[in-house]
Amino acid sequence: MPKDAFGICLMDTIYDKREDAGRALLGLIGAAMGSEKPVPIGSYKGLTVQAIFLPLGQEFHAQLVGPGVYDVPLGADTLGNIIKRPLPR
């Protein structure tokens, strides 16, 4: 895959377009609402992608998990959620 090529796997489907991946991500984050723990929803560049709902702030976040955990708050913008930079935790 070229250095600037995009690819993410969400629930066994590979997305190579950021906007399609963003739509899929928003469709999957609801799985986290009923869980007290992060819910694995895919993978990205060797990292596990998981969704988590933070009830206190009523926020959904995506987390990239590998040697560390990188947290990304999610909004309603499908493309914006895919191009955000994760926050190290």
RODONU-590149 format. One record per residue: x, y, z of N, C-alpha, C, O in turn; residue in one letter. Coordinates in nm, 2 decimals. Example, Ala and Ser with C-alpha at 12.3 -4.5 7.8 and 13.67 -1.06 7.14 Angstrom:
BEGIN
NODE   n_px   n_py   n_pz  ca_px  ca_py  ca_pz   c_px   c_py   c_pz   o_px   o_py   o_pz type
NODE   1.32  -0.57   0.78   1.23  -0.45   0.78   1.32  -0.33   0.78   1.42  -0.33   0.85    A
NODE   1.28  -0.22   0.71   1.37  -0.11   0.71   1.29   0.00   0.79   1.34   0.11   0.80    S
This chain:
BEGIN
NODE   n_px   n_py   n_pz  ca_px  ca_py  ca_pz   c_px   c_py   c_pz   o_px   o_py   o_pz type
NODE   0.09  -0.12   0.00   0.00   0.00   0.00   0.09   0.12   0.00   0.18   0.13   0.08    M
NODE   0.07   0.22  -0.09   0.15   0.34  -0.09   0.14   0.42   0.04   0.04   0.40   0.11    P
NODE   0.24   0.49   0.07   0.25   0.56   0.20   0.13   0.65   0.23   0.08   0.65   0.35    K
NODE   0.07   0.72   0.13  -0.04   0.81   0.16  -0.18   0.74   0.13  -0.28   0.80   0.14    D
NODE  -0.18   0.61   0.10  -0.30   0.53   0.08  -0.37   0.51   0.21  -0.31   0.50   0.32    A
NODE  -0.51   0.51   0.21  -0.59   0.50   0.33  -0.65   0.36   0.32  -0.69   0.31   0.22    F
NODE  -0.66   0.30   0.44  -0.73   0.17   0.45  -0.76   0.14   0.60  -0.67   0.15   0.68    G
NODE  -0.88   0.10   0.63  -0.92   0.07   0.76  -1.02  -0.05   0.75  -1.11  -0.05   0.66    I
NODE  -1.02  -0.14   0.85  -1.11  -0.25   0.85  -1.21  -0.23   0.97  -1.16  -0.22   1.08    C
NODE  -1.33  -0.22   0.94  -1.44  -0.20   1.04  -1.54  -0.32   1.03  -1.60  -0.33   0.92    L
NODE  -1.55  -0.40   1.13  -1.64  -0.51   1.13  -1.62  -0.60   1.01  -1.72  -0.63   0.94    M
NODE  -1.50  -0.64   0.98  -1.46  -0.73   0.87  -1.48  -0.67   0.73  -1.48  -0.74   0.63    D
NODE  -1.51  -0.54   0.72  -1.52  -0.47   0.59  -1.40  -0.37   0.57  -1.38  -0.29   0.67    T
NODE  -1.33  -0.38   0.46  -1.22  -0.29   0.44  -1.27  -0.17   0.36  -1.33  -0.18   0.26    I
NODE  -1.23  -0.05   0.42  -1.27   0.08   0.35  -1.15   0.15   0.30  -1.05   0.16   0.38    Y
NODE  -1.15   0.19   0.18  -1.03   0.26   0.13  -1.06   0.41   0.10  -0.98   0.48   0.05    D
NODE  -1.19   0.45   0.12  -1.23   0.59   0.11  -1.26   0.64   0.25  -1.34   0.58   0.32    K
NODE  -1.20   0.75   0.28  -1.22   0.81   0.42  -1.37   0.84   0.45  -1.41   0.81   0.56    R
NODE  -1.44   0.89   0.36  -1.58   0.93   0.39  -1.67   0.80   0.41  -1.75   0.80   0.50    E
NODE  -1.64   0.70   0.34  -1.72   0.57   0.36  -1.68   0.51   0.49  -1.77   0.46   0.57    D
NODE  -1.55   0.52   0.53  -1.51   0.47   0.66  -1.57   0.55   0.77  -1.61   0.50   0.88    A
NODE  -1.58   0.68   0.75  -1.64   0.77   0.86  -1.79   0.74   0.88  -1.83   0.74   0.99    G
NODE  -1.86   0.71   0.77  -2.00   0.67   0.78  -2.01   0.54   0.86  -2.10   0.52   0.94    R
NODE  -1.93   0.45   0.82  -1.93   0.31   0.88  -1.90   0.33   1.03  -1.96   0.26   1.12    A
NODE  -1.80   0.41   1.07  -1.76   0.43   1.20  -1.88   0.49   1.29  -1.91   0.44   1.40    L
NODE  -1.94   0.59   1.23  -2.06   0.64   1.30  -2.17   0.54   1.32  -2.24   0.54   1.42    L
NODE  -2.19   0.45   1.23  -2.29   0.35   1.24  -2.25   0.24   1.34  -2.34   0.17   1.39    G
NODE  -2.13   0.23   1.37  -2.08   0.12   1.47  -2.07   0.17   1.61  -2.07   0.09   1.70    L
NODE  -2.06   0.30   1.63  -2.03   0.35   1.77  -2.15   0.32   1.87  -2.13   0.31   1.99    I
NODE  -2.27   0.31   1.81  -2.38   0.27   1.90  -2.36   0.14   1.98  -2.43   0.12   2.08    G
NODE  -2.28   0.05   1.92  -2.26  -0.07   1.99  -2.20  -0.05   2.13  -2.21  -0.14   2.22    A
NODE  -2.13   0.06   2.15  -2.07   0.09   2.28  -2.17   0.14   2.38  -2.13   0.14   2.50    A
NODE  -2.28   0.18   2.35  -2.38   0.24   2.44  -2.42   0.15   2.55  -2.43   0.19   2.67    M
NODE  -2.44   0.02   2.52  -2.48  -0.07   2.62  -2.37  -0.14   2.69  -2.39  -0.23   2.77    G
NODE  -2.24  -0.10   2.67  -2.13  -0.17   2.73  -2.05  -0.07   2.82  -2.04   0.05   2.80    S
NODE  -2.01  -0.13   2.93  -1.93  -0.05   3.03  -1.78  -0.05   2.98  -1.70   0.03   3.03    E
NODE  -1.75  -0.13   2.89  -1.61  -0.14   2.84  -1.60  -0.11   2.70  -1.70  -0.11   2.63    K
NODE  -1.48  -0.07   2.65  -1.47  -0.04   2.50  -1.51  -0.17   2.42  -1.48  -0.28   2.46    P
NODE  -1.57  -0.15   2.31  -1.61  -0.25   2.22  -1.52  -0.25   2.09  -1.52  -0.16   2.02    V
NODE  -1.45  -0.36   2.07  -1.37  -0.37   1.95  -1.45  -0.37   1.82  -1.55  -0.44   1.81    P
NODE  -1.42  -0.28   1.73  -1.50  -0.27   1.60  -1.41  -0.28   1.48  -1.46  -0.28   1.37    I
NODE  -1.28  -0.30   1.49  -1.20  -0.31   1.37  -1.05  -0.30   1.40  -1.00  -0.31   1.51    G
NODE  -0.98  -0.26   1.29  -0.83  -0.25   1.30  -0.79  -0.14   1.20  -0.85  -0.12   1.09    S
NODE  -0.67  -0.08   1.23  -0.61   0.03   1.15  -0.46   0.03   1.17  -0.42   0.05   1.28    Y
NODE  -0.39   0.00   1.07  -0.24   0.00   1.07  -0.19  -0.08   1.19  -0.09  -0.04   1.25    K
NODE  -0.24  -0.20   1.21  -0.19  -0.29   1.31  -0.25  -0.26   1.45  -0.22  -0.33   1.55    G
NODE  -0.33  -0.16   1.47  -0.39  -0.12   1.59  -0.53  -0.17   1.60  -0.60  -0.17   1.49    L
NODE  -0.58  -0.20   1.71  -0.72  -0.24   1.73  -0.80  -0.11   1.74  -0.76  -0.01   1.81    T
NODE  -0.91  -0.10   1.67  -1.01   0.01   1.68  -1.12  -0.03   1.77  -1.18  -0.13   1.75    V
NODE  -1.15   0.05   1.87  -1.26   0.02   1.96  -1.34   0.15   1.98  -1.29   0.26   1.98    Q
NODE  -1.47   0.12   2.01  -1.56   0.23   2.04  -1.60   0.23   2.19  -1.61   0.13   2.25    A
NODE  -1.61   0.35   2.25  -1.65   0.36   2.39  -1.74   0.48   2.40  -1.73   0.58   2.34    I
NODE  -1.84   0.46   2.49  -1.94   0.57   2.52  -1.90   0.61   2.67  -1.89   0.53   2.76    F
NODE  -1.89   0.74   2.68  -1.86   0.80   2.81  -1.99   0.87   2.86  -2.02   0.98   2.82    L
NODE  -2.06   0.80   2.95  -2.19   0.85   2.99  -2.19   0.98   3.06  -2.28   1.06   3.05    P
NODE  -2.08   1.01   3.14  -2.08   1.14   3.21  -2.08   1.26   3.12  -2.16   1.35   3.14    L
NODE  -2.01   1.25   3.01  -2.01   1.36   2.92  -2.10   1.34   2.80  -2.11   1.42   2.71    G
NODE  -2.17   1.22   2.80  -2.25   1.18   2.68  -2.18   1.19   2.55  -2.22   1.25   2.45    Q
NODE  -2.05   1.13   2.55  -1.97   1.14   2.43  -1.93   1.00   2.39  -1.91   0.91   2.47    E
NODE  -1.91   0.99   2.25  -1.86   0.87   2.20  -1.71   0.90   2.16  -1.68   1.01   2.12    F
NODE  -1.63   0.80   2.18  -1.49   0.81   2.14  -1.45   0.68   2.07  -1.50   0.57   2.09    H
NODE  -1.35   0.70   1.98  -1.28   0.58   1.92  -1.15   0.58   1.99  -1.09   0.68   2.02    A
NODE  -1.10   0.45   2.01  -0.97   0.44   2.06  -0.89   0.35   1.97  -0.94   0.24   1.92    Q
NODE  -0.76   0.38   1.95  -0.67   0.30   1.88  -0.58   0.24   1.98  -0.52   0.31   2.06    L
NODE  -0.58   0.11   1.98  -0.51   0.03   2.09  -0.39  -0.05   2.03  -0.41  -0.13   1.94    V
NODE  -0.28  -0.03   2.09  -0.15  -0.10   2.05  -0.07  -0.10   2.17  -0.11  -0.14   2.28    G
NODE   0.06  -0.06   2.16   0.14  -0.05   2.28   0.09   0.06   2.38   0.12   0.05   2.50    P
NODE   0.01   0.15   2.33  -0.06   0.25   2.41  -0.20   0.26   2.37  -0.25   0.19   2.28    G
NODE  -0.27   0.35   2.43  -0.41   0.38   2.39  -0.42   0.52   2.34  -0.38   0.61   2.41    V
NODE  -0.47   0.54   2.22  -0.49   0.67   2.16  -0.64   0.70   2.15  -0.71   0.62   2.08    Y
NODE  -0.68   0.80   2.21  -0.83   0.83   2.23  -0.87   0.95   2.13  -0.80   1.05   2.12    D
NODE  -0.98   0.93   2.06  -1.03   1.03   1.97  -1.17   1.05   1.99  -1.26   0.97   1.97    V
NODE  -1.21   1.17   2.04  -1.35   1.21   2.06  -1.42   1.21   1.92  -1.36   1.27   1.83    P
NODE  -1.54   1.16   1.91  -1.61   1.16   1.78  -1.72   1.26   1.78  -1.78   1.29   1.88    L
NODE  -1.74   1.32   1.66  -1.85   1.41   1.64  -1.94   1.36   1.53  -1.93   1.24   1.49    G
NODE  -2.02   1.45   1.47  -2.12   1.41   1.37  -2.06   1.41   1.22  -2.12   1.36   1.13    A
NODE  -1.94   1.47   1.21  -1.88   1.49   1.08  -1.81   1.36   1.04  -1.70   1.32   1.10    D
NODE  -1.86   1.29   0.94  -1.80   1.16   0.90  -1.66   1.17   0.86  -1.58   1.09   0.90    T
NODE  -1.62   1.27   0.78  -1.48   1.28   0.73  -1.39   1.33   0.84  -1.28   1.29   0.86    L
NODE  -1.45   1.42   0.92  -1.37   1.48   1.03  -1.33   1.37   1.13  -1.22   1.38   1.19    G
NODE  -1.41   1.27   1.16  -1.38   1.17   1.25  -1.26   1.08   1.20  -1.19   1.03   1.29    N
NODE  -1.25   1.07   1.08  -1.14   0.98   1.02  -1.01   1.06   1.01  -0.90   1.00   1.02    I
NODE  -1.01   1.19   0.99  -0.88   1.26   0.98  -0.83   1.32   1.11  -0.73   1.39   1.11    I
NODE  -0.91   1.31   1.22  -0.86   1.36   1.35  -0.74   1.29   1.39  -0.71   1.18   1.36    K
NODE  -0.65   1.36   1.46  -0.53   1.31   1.52  -0.57   1.25   1.66  -0.63   1.32   1.74    R
NODE  -0.53   1.13   1.69  -0.55   1.08   1.82  -0.48   1.15   1.93  -0.37   1.20   1.91    P
NODE  -0.53   1.14   2.05  -0.47   1.20   2.17  -0.40   1.09   2.25  -0.47   0.99   2.28    L
NODE  -0.27   1.10   2.28  -0.21   0.99   2.35  -0.26   0.98   2.49  -0.29   1.09   2.56    P
NODE  -0.27   0.86   2.55  -0.32   0.84   2.68  -0.22   0.76   2.76  -0.24   0.74   2.88    R
